Amino acid sequence: MNTSSYWIDSASPPRFPKPDRDLQVDTIVVGGGITGITAAFLLKRAGRRVALIERTRCAHIDTGHTTAHLTAVTDLRLHELIDLFGKDAARAVWDAGAAAIGQIAALVRDEGIDCGFQRVPGFLHAPAGENGYAGYGAIEELRREIDAARQLEISAEYQDVIPFIGAPGVRFPGQARFHPLKYLAALLPKIPGGGSHVFEDTEVGEIIDNPHGVRAGGFRIRGNRLVLATHTPLQGTTRTLNALLFQTKLALYTSYAIGGRVPRGVIPDALYWDMLDPYHYLRVEQHRDFSYAIFGGEDHKTGQEHDTAAAFGRLEERFRRIVPQIEIDHRWSGQVIETNDGLPFIGETARNQFTGTGFSGNGMTFGTLTAMMAVDADFGRDNRWNHLFDVHRRKWLGGTWSYLKENKDYPYHLVRDWLSRGESGPLESISPGSGKVLRIEGKKVAAFRDEHGDFTLCSPVCPHLGCIVDWNDAEHTWDCPCHGSRFKPAGEVIAGPAESPLEQIATTGPDAEAARRAVAEKR
């Protein structure tokens, strides 16, 4: 199954080199997604010398696998925000999303970026085609949302029938959509020069304090401040215990997306989210002769769905019920990070070290907001959202249950996976292009077989907190079921919280007996 995203296949951001010497800059930004690129661009424009460092290619990991909804509507309903945090905080959350959309709109205008940015309405609606669903509280829930919007002085309108969807819902005007890679591809070339740099294919091996700096690509890059824009934050200079406690407030989920062509006009140009849990979401990308529809959902805790291909199948079946004309040509998945209380964490995790995470379904907006707040922090300016999204905030009342619920999985999977014997059988039982956790010579091995029949063997133990990874057959990755770390077939880190790769046991040729001997000798 081809799981490259539509965005990556339809845009080509420029390439950037690795570092070739030691450097001194003002601010180091680690992570080349929308958060890091926006932060580096805004800092450079404000007069700072920046070094933007990306492990792989800029905008190709989490940002490249989004569905790119730009909305101030969060996963928490407006009435839930009021109940949990009060009206002032609820309105501030909405304003944060609106400010981020405004920042993107301003950059599109000021820099003349052709990325299909367009203001469109967003619709929260009862699920399409769910007979009788409205009788189970959907209309009551929608009217509660309208009442909350009225309290917060937010423009919203209840509609008995949402166009195209054919179900009741709430219309939120003034949301937006864009092509994220075309947008970022226009910002990236404006960062290098004048003492600023962009580096790709560059691993940050060590973060150093006093003075601030990183070891990256074999060189040392020094700076006064550090922005960790890696979706799941690196530990950086945060003390290990504090970093581990912070991680327990985060839960990583995998979300699936499929895309395909439909005739123009079949789907009105808008953003759509249904009320199921997990919910589904839909948007269109406009072209001259057709519309490109993108539909997402089927969320689950990363590493906890063994048959990932079936998740795509369920999503495709539902999509075809809604849009029978769809010609599906892309399937991909991405990660979203939930927090214990439903709000993102944005701020300083240590002295002169800024980060943002836990964006839930609002990665494009909260990622942009994090960049805006990082610039304010860099210049010592106060920001109106500092307290609301403070990374050191105490758990809100509504977050206590989520904190316990999300972390119950960790001891369960740790004990279950260590006690399980693993699949026994020869390496040849693995199909080409697939992987399994096997028990060989009494030891567990994460074994991958490439299309040529060659094997790569790694320890299946996630280096973060010791859980056993599982093979994701749709994405061809090793996924950790405890805290969501993801690894390439040969063990390299794709996404944290793990910061080091799976331990290599052996890289073998086609000789399976040699592989077995290597495993036995290593373990």
C-alpha positions in Angstrom: 0.0 0.0 0.0 1.3 3.4 -1.0 1.1 5.7 2.1 2.7 8.9 0.9 0.6 11.9 1.6 -1.1 14.0 -1.0 0.8 17.1 0.2 4.2 15.6 -0.2 3.3 14.3 -3.7 2.0 17.6 -4.9 4.7 20.1 -3.6 8.5 20.1 -3.6 10.1 22.2 -0.8 13.7 23.1 -1.5 16.6 21.0 -0.2 19.1 22.2 2.4 22.6 20.9 3.3 24.1 19.5 6.4 26.3 21.7 8.6 30.0 21.8 7.6 31.5 23.8 10.5 30.8 25.0 14.0 28.5 28.0 14.2 27.2 30.7 16.5 23.7 32.0 16.1 21.2 33.8 18.4 18.4 31.1 18.4 18.5 27.4 17.6 15.3 25.8 16.3 15.1 22.0 16.3 12.4 20.6 14.1 11.4 21.6 10.6 7.6 21.3 10.6 5.2 24.2 10.6 6.1 25.2 14.2 9.9 25.3 13.6 9.8 26.8 10.1 7.3 29.5 11.2 9.4 30.3 14.3 12.7 30.4 12.3 11.1 32.7 9.7 9.5 35.1 12.2 12.7 35.2 14.2 14.8 35.9 11.1 12.4 38.6 10.1 12.7 40.2 13.5 16.5 40.4 13.2 17.7 37.2 14.9 20.3 34.9 13.5 18.7 31.4 13.5 19.7 27.8 12.8 16.8 25.6 11.8 17.8 21.9 12.2 15.6 19.0 10.8 16.4 15.3 11.2 15.0 14.3 7.8 13.4 16.7 5.3 11.6 19.9 6.3 7.8 19.6 6.5 7.9 15.9 5.6 7.0 14.2 8.9 4.1 15.4 11.0 3.4 18.5 9.0 3.5 16.6 5.8 0.9 14.1 7.0 -1.7 16.5 8.3 -5.1 17.2 6.6 -4.4 21.0 7.1 -7.6 22.3 8.6 -7.1 25.9 9.8 -9.7 26.4 12.5 -10.3 28.0 15.9 -12.7 25.2 16.6 -10.9 22.7 19.0 -11.5 19.1 19.8 -13.1 20.3 23.1 -16.5 21.7 22.5 -17.1 25.3 23.4 -19.4 24.3 26.3 -16.8 21.9 27.5 -14.2 24.6 27.5 -16.5 26.8 29.6 -17.3 24.0 32.0 -13.6 23.0 32.5 -11.9 26.4 32.4 -14.4 29.2 32.6 -15.7 31.7 30.0 -12.6 33.9 30.0 -10.2 30.9 29.3 -12.6 29.4 26.7 -12.7 32.7 24.8 -8.9 32.9 25.0 -8.5 29.4 23.5 -10.8 30.5 20.6 -8.8 33.8 20.1 -5.5 31.8 20.0 -6.7 29.8 17.1 -8.1 32.8 15.3 -4.8 34.7 15.9 -2.8 31.8 14.3 -5.1 31.8 11.3 -4.6 35.6 11.0 -0.8 35.1 11.2 -0.9 32.6 8.3 -3.2 34.9 6.3 -0.8 37.8 6.9 2.2 35.8 5.7 0.4 34.6 2.6 -0.5 38.2 1.8 2.8 39.8 2.7 5.0 37.2 1.0 2.8 36.6 -2.0 2.5 32.9 -1.3 0.4 30.8 -3.8 -0.8 28.0 -1.5 -4.6 28.0 -2.0 -5.3 29.9 1.2 -9.0 30.6 1.4 -11.4 31.5 4.2 -14.2 28.9 4.4 -16.8 28.0 6.9 -16.4 25.1 9.3 -19.3 22.7 10.2 -19.6 20.6 13.3 -22.4 18.1 12.3 -24.2 14.9 13.2 -22.7 12.0 11.3 -23.8 11.7 7.7 -25.9 8.6 7.0 -26.2 7.6 10.7 -30.0 6.7 10.9 -31.5 8.0 14.1 -28.3 9.4 15.5 -30.0 12.8 16.0 -32.4 11.1 18.4 -29.5 10.2 20.7 -28.6 13.7 21.9 -26.9 15.2 18.8 -29.3 18.1 18.4 -29.2 18.8 22.1 -25.3 18.8 22.0 -25.4 21.1 19.0 -27.7 23.6 20.7 -25.5 23.6 23.7 -22.7 24.6 21.4 -24.7 27.4 20.0 -25.5 28.6 23.5 -21.8 28.5 24.5 -20.9 30.4 21.3 -23.4 33.1 22.2 -22.0 33.4 25.7 -18.5 33.8 24.3 -19.6 36.2 21.6 -18.4 33.8 18.9 -20.2 33.8 15.5 -22.0 30.5 15.0 -25.3 29.4 13.5 -27.4 26.2 14.0 -28.6 24.7 10.8 -31.2 21.9 10.5 -29.5 20.5 7.4 -25.8 21.1 6.6 -25.2 21.5 2.8 -23.9 18.3 1.2 -23.9 16.4 4.6 -27.6 16.4 5.0 -27.6 16.3 8.8 -28.0 19.0 11.5 -25.0 21.0 12.6 -23.4 24.3 13.6 -21.8 26.6 11.1 -18.7 28.5 12.1 -17.7 31.2 9.6 -14.2 32.5 9.0 -12.2 29.3 9.2 -9.7 28.5 6.5 -7.8 25.9 4.4 -4.5 25.9 2.5 -1.8 23.7 1.1 0.7 23.4 4.0 3.8 22.3 1.9 3.3 25.0 -0.7 3.0 27.6 2.2 6.1 26.3 4.0 8.1 25.9 0.7 7.7 29.6 0.2 8.9 30.5 3.7 11.9 28.2 3.9 14.2 29.9 1.3 13.7 33.2 3.1 15.4 31.9 6.3 19.1 31.2 5.2 21.5 34.2 4.8 22.7 37.0 7.0 24.0 34.5 9.5 21.0 32.3 9.5 20.9 28.6 8.3 18.6 25.7 7.5 20.0 22.2 7.9 18.3 18.9 6.8 19.2 15.3 7.3 20.9 16.4 10.5 20.4 14.6 13.8 20.7 16.6 17.0 22.8 14.3 19.0 23.2 16.3 22.2 21.7 19.5 23.7 24.1 21.5 25.8 23.4 24.0 28.5 25.6 26.9 29.8 26.1 28.2 27.2 23.2 26.9 25.1 24.1 24.8 22.1 23.6 21.5 20.2 25.9 18.9 18.6 24.4 18.3 15.2 25.9 16.6 12.2 29.3 16.3 13.9 29.5 20.0 14.6 28.6 22.3 17.5 26.1 25.1 17.0 25.8 27.6 19.8 22.9 30.0 20.5 21.4 32.0 23.3 18.0 30.3 23.1 16.5 27.0 22.0 13.1 26.3 20.4 12.2 22.6 20.5 9.7 22.2 17.6 9.7 18.4 17.4 5.9 17.7 17.9 6.9 15.4 20.9 9.4 17.5 22.7 13.0 16.4 23.1 14.2 16.4 26.7 16.8 19.1 26.0 18.2 20.6 29.2 15.1 19.6 31.2 15.9 17.3 34.1 15.1 13.6 33.3 12.5 13.2 36.0 10.7 16.4 35.0 10.8 15.3 31.3 9.3 11.9 32.1 6.6 13.4 34.2 5.8 15.8 31.4 5.5 12.9 29.0 2.9 11.3 31.2 0.6 14.3 30.4 0.8 13.5 26.6 -0.9 10.7 24.7 0.0 10.0 21.0 -2.7 8.9 18.6 -2.5 7.8 15.0 -5.1 9.3 12.6 -5.7 8.1 9.1 -6.5 10.0 5.9 -7.4 9.2 2.4 -7.8 11.5 -0.6 -9.1 11.5 -4.2 -10.6 13.4 -7.0 -14.2 14.4 -7.3 -15.9 16.7 -9.8 -15.9 20.4 -8.9 -18.9 21.5 -7.0 -19.8 18.0 -5.6 -18.5 19.0 -2.1 -19.0 22.7 -1.0 -15.7 24.3 -0.1 -15.7 24.1 3.7 -14.3 22.1 6.6 -16.4 19.4 8.2 -16.2 17.4 11.4 -18.8 14.8 12.7 -19.7 14.1 16.3 -18.6 10.5 16.6 -15.8 9.5 18.9 -13.3 9.2 17.3 -14.6 11.7 14.8 -14.2 12.0 11.1 -13.2 15.1 9.2 -13.4 16.3 5.6 -12.1 19.1 3.4 -11.5 19.8 -0.2 -8.5 21.2 -2.2 -9.6 23.2 -5.2 -8.1 22.7 -8.7 -9.2 24.2 -12.0 -10.9 21.1 -13.3 -11.7 19.1 -10.2 -11.7 19.1 -6.4 -9.5 17.0 -4.3 -11.3 15.6 -1.2 -9.5 14.6 1.9 -11.2 12.5 4.6 -9.7 11.4 7.9 -10.5 9.6 11.1 -10.2 6.1 12.7 -7.9 7.4 15.4 -6.3 5.1 17.9 -3.4 5.1 20.4 -0.2 4.8 18.4 1.0 1.2 18.4 -2.3 -0.3 19.7 -3.9 -1.2 16.4 -2.3 -4.4 14.9 -4.3 -4.4 11.6 -3.5 -0.8 10.4 -4.6 -1.7 6.8 -8.1 -2.4 8.1 -8.3 1.1 9.5 -7.8 2.5 6.0 -10.5 0.0 4.8 -13.0 1.2 7.3 -12.3 4.8 6.5 -12.6 4.2 2.7 -15.9 2.4 3.2 -17.4 5.4 5.1 -15.9 7.9 2.6 -17.5 6.1 -0.4 -20.9 6.1 1.4 -20.6 9.9 1.6 -19.0 10.6 -1.8 -19.7 7.6 -4.1 -17.8 9.4 -7.0 -14.5 9.5 -5.2 -11.4 8.2 -7.0 -9.1 7.4 -4.1 -5.4 7.7 -4.9 -3.7 8.6 -1.6 -3.7 7.0 1.8 -1.6 8.1 4.7 -1.5 8.5 8.5 -0.2 11.0 10.9 0.1 11.5 14.6 -1.8 13.8 16.9 -0.9 14.4 20.5 -3.6 14.8 23.2 -2.9 16.3 26.6 -4.4 15.5 30.0 -6.7 18.5 30.1 -7.3 19.1 26.4 -5.2 22.3 26.0 -1.8 22.4 24.4 1.4 22.9 26.4 3.3 26.0 25.1 6.1 27.7 26.9 9.5 27.3 28.5 10.4 23.8 29.8 13.8 25.0 31.1 15.8 28.2 31.1 15.9 29.7 27.6 14.3 26.5 26.2 10.8 26.9 24.5 8.5 24.2 23.2 5.0 23.5 22.1 3.1 20.2 22.0 -0.3 18.6 22.5 -2.0 20.3 19.6 -4.7 17.6 19.2 -6.6 18.2 16.0 -5.3 21.8 15.6 -1.7 21.2 14.6 -1.6 23.9 11.9 -3.0 26.6 14.2 -1.4 25.7 17.5 1.9 25.1 15.7 1.8 28.6 14.3 0.7 30.0 17.7 3.7 28.3 19.3 6.0 30.0 16.8 4.4 33.4 17.6 4.8 32.8 21.3 8.4 31.6 20.9 9.3 34.9 19.2 7.7 36.9 22.1 9.7 34.8 24.6 12.9 35.3 22.6 12.5 39.1 22.9 11.3 39.0 26.5 7.8 40.1 25.7 4.7 39.0 27.6 2.1 37.0 25.6 -1.6 36.9 26.4 -1.7 33.1 26.3 1.4 32.4 28.5 -0.6 31.5 31.5 -3.4 29.5 29.7 -1.0 27.2 27.9 1.8 27.2 30.6 3.8 23.9 30.4 4.1 23.9 34.2 0.4 24.5 34.9 -1.3 22.3 37.4 -3.8 19.9 36.1 -7.2 21.5 35.5 -10.0 19.7 37.3 -11.2 18.2 34.0 -7.8 16.8 33.2 -7.4 14.5 36.2 -9.4 11.6 34.7 -7.7 11.9 31.3 -4.3 11.9 33.0 -5.1 8.6 34.7 -6.9 7.1 31.7 -4.2 7.8 29.1 -1.3 6.4 31.3 -3.0 3.2 32.4 -1.9 1.8 29.0 1.8 2.1 29.9 2.0 -0.5 32.7 -0.5 -2.7 30.8 1.5 -2.9 27.6 4.9 -3.0 29.4 3.9 -6.1 31.4 1.8 -7.7 28.7 4.5 -7.4 26.0 7.4 -8.5 28.2 5.5 -11.6 29.4 4.3 -12.6 26.0 6.5 -15.1 24.3 6.4 -13.3 20.9 5.8 -15.1 17.6 8.0 -18.1 17.1 9.1 -19.2 13.7 11.9 -18.8 11.1 12.9 -15.5 9.6 11.6 -16.8 6.3 8.1 -16.6 7.7 8.3 -12.8 7.3 6.9 -11.7 3.9 9.2 -9.4 1.9 8.5 -5.8 2.8 7.2 -6.7 6.2 8.3 -7.1 9.9 7.5 -9.1 13.0 8.6 -9.4 16.6 10.0 -12.9 16.6 11.5 -15.1 19.4 14.8 -16.4 18.1 17.1 -18.4 20.2 14.9 -17.5 23.2 15.3 -13.7 22.6 12.8 -11.3 21.1 13.9 -9.6 17.9 12.3 -6.9 15.8 13.0 -8.5 12.4 12.3 -6.7 9.0 12.7 -8.3 5.6 13.1 -5.9 2.7 11.8 -6.5 -0.9 15.1 -8.2 -1.8 14.7 -10.7 1.0 17.5 -9.2 3.1 16.9 -9.0 6.9 17.5 -6.2 9.4 17.4 -7.2 13.1 16.9 -4.8 16.0 16.0 -5.0 19.6 12.2 -4.6 20.0 12.7 -2.6 23.2 11.7 1.0 22.8 14.6 3.1 24.3 12.2 5.6 25.8 10.7 3.5 28.7 11.2 -0.1 27.7 8.0 -1.2 26.0 8.0 -3.7 23.1 7.3 -2.2 19.7 4.9 -3.6 17.2 5.0 -3.7 13.4 2.8 -1.2 11.5 2.2 -3.0 8.2 0.4 -0.1 6.5 3.2 2.5 7.2 6.1 0.1 7.4 7.2 1.3 10.8 7.9 0.0 14.3 5.4 1.7 16.7 5.5 1.8 20.5 2.1 1.1 22.1 3.0 2.9 25.4 3.9 6.5 24.4 3.8 6.5 20.6 7.4 6.5 19.5 7.8 5.4 15.9 10.9 3.9 14.1 11.9 3.1 10.6 12.3 -0.6 9.6 16.0 -0.4 10.5 15.3 1.2 13.8 16.0 4.9 13.2 13.7 7.3 15.1 10.8 8.8 13.1 9.0 10.4 16.0 9.6 10.6 19.8 9.4 10.7 22.7 12.3 8.2 22.0 15.5 10.1 21.2 17.7 7.2 20.2 17.1 4.4 17.7 16.2 0.7 18.3 19.4 -1.1 19.2 20.8 -2.8 16.1 21.4 -6.6 16.5 22.5 -7.4 13.1 22.2 -6.3 9.5 22.2 -9.5 7.5 22.2 -10.5 3.9 19.9 -13.2 2.5 21.6 -15.9 4.7 19.0 -16.6 7.3 21.2 -19.0 9.3 23.8 -16.3 9.7 21.1 -14.0 11.0 20.1 -16.6 13.6 23.7 -17.0 14.7 24.2 -13.2 14.9 21.1 -12.9 17.1 22.3 -15.7 19.4 25.7 -14.2 19.8 24.4 -10.7 20.4 21.7 -11.6 22.9 
